[in-house]
Amino acid sequence: MRPNINGIQVPFNKNTNELVEMLDCELPLFQVACEALSAKNDKLSFLTLVSILEDNDPFKRRIGIECLGNHVMFEKALDCLLSCLDDKSPYVVRTAIEIIVKHRVVKSREKIIRLLKARDEATREMAVAALEYIANPSDFDLVLNLYSDKNKKIRNLAPYIVFATASGINWNKAYNLMKHSDNEKARLISCKLLYKFGTEAEKNDVKLFLQDKDGHIRKLANKIIKELE
């Protein structure tokens, strides 16, 4: 928990009722009150933070979901969290994604996948990043397609999620697509895929990586060579 926000001390010493009264104050005091409420372990503090998600002010909704994510009773609000992924404000949506990643909320998977088509690029990027923690093997082809996305940041994130969803059945598809990539992250993941899933015969292809300009890739390639000897 933060001791202060923008120079304003968080009033952890106040009881829940006092903090609830502070919510009628201007936004800076509202925010520190919410922060303090997130540290309480009672039902009133929890329900108060949940109620903020219905506020007309998107900044207050964003603060509410962020603080709710720190509350000890957070898991009771999972449906509310999922609703925040449909919020009109991209700031609220992105904060909800942050909480999803923090708590590894796998239940959010379908909505996160839908956000891959969001108009807001920052939201798309965060949705892709979240997939590393909540995607499952059935998402492999979807994730592999992200490797060709027009957004450079998404293209850079895709290899890691590909690795997280790959299996002994489909890994070759990703390996063949990325092993000659100009992106060292993609080449590293290709080498990792080969190491994890390749047969002894397939691992002979590791010679491709022995002279790679990236030291991490060369190190892994040499490790594979030694294990083959």
Secondary structure as UniProt FT lines:
FT   STRAND          4..5
FT   TURN            6..7
FT   STRAND          8..9
FT   TURN            12..13
FT   HELIX           16..22
FT   TURN            23..24
FT   HELIX           27..37
FT   TURN            38..39
FT   HELIX           43..52
FT   TURN            53..54
FT   HELIX           58..68
FT   TURN            69..70
FT   TURN            72..73
FT   HELIX           74..77
FT   HELIX           78..84
FT   TURN            85..86
FT   HELIX           90..103
FT   HELIX           106..108
FT   HELIX           109..114
FT   HELIX           115..117
FT   HELIX           121..134
FT   HELIX           137..139
FT   HELIX           140..146
FT   TURN            147..148
FT   HELIX           152..165
FT   TURN            168..170
FT   HELIX           171..178
FT   TURN            179..180
FT   HELIX           184..197
FT   TURN            200..201
FT   HELIX           202..209
FT   TURN            210..211
FT   HELIX           215..228
//
